[in-house]
Amino acid sequence: MSRTRDEVIDERFDFRPVKPEEAEAVAEIEQICFPPNEACTPERIKARIGVASDLFLVAIDCENDGKIAGFLNGIATDEYAFRDEFFTDAGLHKDYGKNVMILGLDVLPEYRKQGLGRELVYNYCRREQARGRERLVLTRLQNKVKMYTKFGFIDRGEANSTWGGEK
């Protein structure tokens, strides 16, 4: 009997919160996955991990010496609208905020188009819903709308965001 893609991913990857000692590796992945104008600086990634490590979800490749294959991260808030300051100010994080502003989905190139990004989003959403979060909000480029709608997000139109010079 053949296994489904989801079964293969579940067997190969472990999904868990980031560990503080993984901050450098996560920061390096961010630099690989985003263009320089959009990538979060290593200092800001480390600041986010310092205040909201539980809002990072890493995918660990169990078949490749525990390599981090990708991650999703955000900060919690009671605000409903996304604003660019969430990218730059980890101090805006509120531990028990009812909403999560998703700040990035990073999957290393060699792991793309295998369903890993979808699994990261699915596991993250399920985990945060279980924690009582009411809403997960993200910004995305126009060419990513279809992908995020497949993940179950609702396109609410253009955000008032110009992160990294991108609308």
KELUMTI-506168 format. One line per field, with one value per residue (C-alpha): x negated, y, z negated; residue number from 1. Coordinates in steps of 0.2 Angstrom, whole numbers. Layout:
<rs>
east	(X,...) .
north	(Y,...) .
up	(Z,...) .
num	(NUM,...) .
</rs>
This chain:
<rs>
east	(0,-7,-8,-1,-11,-5,-10,-28,-29,-23,-36,-50,-48,-46,-36,-40,-44,-61,-74,-84,-100,-93,-91,-107,-101,-84,-91,-102,-86,-77,-91,-90,-71,-68,-76,-87,-74,-61,-72,-71,-88,-96,-95,-76,-74,-84,-74,-57,-64,-69,-51,-40,-49,-33,-26,-39,-36,-51,-51,-65,-71,-73,-82,-95,-103,-89,-92,-79,-70,-59,-49,-34,-34,-23,-19,-3,7,25,24,34,25,8,-5,-23,-30,-26,-40,-52,-47,-47,-41,-23,-21,-8,-10,9,14,30,23,7,-2,-11,-28,-35,-34,-52,-55,-73,-73,-77,-62,-49,-35,-34,-20,-31,-25,-7,-11,-19,-4,8,-1,-3,15,21,9,14,32,30,22,38,31,46,37,21,17,3,-2,-8,-13,0,-8,-5,13,18,6,13,31,27,21,38,34,47,40,46,38,23,15,8,-9,-25,-37,-54,-47,-34,-16) .
north	(0,17,31,48,64,69,52,54,71,66,52,62,78,83,100,109,126,133,131,147,139,137,156,157,143,151,168,160,151,168,176,161,161,180,193,205,219,208,196,200,204,191,203,204,186,183,197,188,171,180,185,173,157,148,157,149,132,123,108,96,84,68,59,73,74,85,99,113,112,127,137,148,162,176,187,188,203,209,220,215,224,220,234,234,237,219,214,226,228,211,222,222,204,200,183,180,190,183,186,180,191,178,186,173,156,150,133,130,128,109,106,116,108,93,99,105,123,117,106,120,131,117,112,131,135,119,123,141,137,125,139,149,161,169,175,172,187,188,198,191,196,195,180,170,173,156,147,154,152,134,134,140,159,172,185,202,212,223,227,244,236,241,229,228,240,228,232) .
up	(0,5,-8,-6,-5,-22,-29,-22,-29,-46,-47,-40,-50,-68,-70,-86,-94,-90,-103,-108,-103,-85,-83,-72,-60,-59,-55,-41,-33,-33,-23,-11,-9,-7,4,-6,-5,-13,-25,-43,-50,-61,-76,-74,-72,-88,-97,-91,-97,-114,-117,-107,-104,-106,-91,-80,-73,-65,-54,-58,-45,-55,-40,-38,-55,-63,-50,-51,-34,-37,-50,-52,-65,-71,-86,-97,-99,-103,-87,-72,-58,-52,-52,-47,-64,-69,-58,-67,-85,-95,-110,-102,-106,-120,-127,-128,-113,-105,-87,-79,-66,-55,-50,-39,-31,-26,-18,-11,8,7,-3,8,18,7,-5,-19,-19,-19,-34,-43,-41,-45,-61,-66,-64,-73,-87,-89,-88,-102,-112,-110,-97,-87,-71,-62,-50,-37,-22,-6,11,25,33,16,14,22,11,-5,0,3,-15,-21,-23,-17,-5,-13,1,1,-16,-21,-21,-11,-20,-11,3,8,7) .
num	(1,2,3,4,5,6,7,8,9,10,11,12,13,14,15,16,17,18,19,20,21,22,23,24,25,26,27,28,29,30,31,32,33,34,35,36,37,38,39,40,41,42,43,44,45,46,47,48,49,50,51,52,53,54,55,56,57,58,59,60,61,62,63,64,65,66,67,68,69,70,71,72,73,74,75,76,77,78,79,80,81,82,83,84,85,86,87,88,89,90,91,92,93,94,95,96,97,98,99,100,101,102,103,104,105,106,107,108,109,110,111,112,113,114,115,116,117,118,119,120,121,122,123,124,125,126,127,128,129,130,131,132,133,134,135,136,137,138,139,140,141,142,143,144,145,146,147,148,149,150,151,152,153,154,155,156,157,158,159,160,161,162,163,164,165,166,167) .
</rs>
